[in-house]
Amino acid sequence: MFAPLACFGGSGCDPASSRRQHQERKLHMLSYWRDGVERQLAAVNAAISTLEKQMARDVGQDQG
């Protein structure tokens, strides 16, 4: 198995530090993905709300 790239810097290879750095990168990546999904969900909710209002308005016009 190859050593992580961080170990080639000459500063030694601390497994606990490498694991921590990996976990921090993974947390950052997952947070970034979550933020994107939340934006998409907000857009979908807004589109649904707008469509429901349009449909309710159209039903009101048909009856009036």
N, C-alpha and C positions, 0 to 999 in steps of 0.2 A: 504494500500500500504506500502511496506517496504521502509525504508530509504536506500539511496545508501551506499555502504560499506565505503566510505570515512567519513561518519558521525559517525561511530562507534569508531573512533580514540580518542575521547574525546576532540578534538580541535573545536568542534561545527560543525554545518552544514550550510555553506553559500551557498544558492541556486545559486547565480550568479557564484561563484567559481566552484561549481559542474558542472554547465552547460558549463562553459568555458573549464574545463578539459575534459568533454565528447566531446565537439566540436573539441578539439585538438587531442584527440585519434582518432576520426572519420576522421579528415583531414589526419592524419598520415597513417591510414589504406587505405584510398582512394588513396593517393599518391603512396603508395606501390603497390596497384593494377594497377594503371596507368603505373608505371614503368615496371611492368611485361608485360602488354599488348603492350607497346611500343617495348619491346625486341622481343616479338612474331611477331609483325608487321614487324619489321626490318628483321627478319629471313624469313618471308613469301615473302617480297619484294626481298630479295637476291635470294631466290629459283626461283621466277618468272623470274627474270633477267637472271639467269643462264640458265634456260630452254629456254627462248626466244633466247639467244645467240646460244645454241646448235641446236635449230630448224633452225635458219638462216644459221648456218654452214652446216647442213645436206642438206638444200635446195641448197646451193651453190655447194656442192659435187655432188649432183644428176645431176645438170646442166652441170658440168664441166667434 
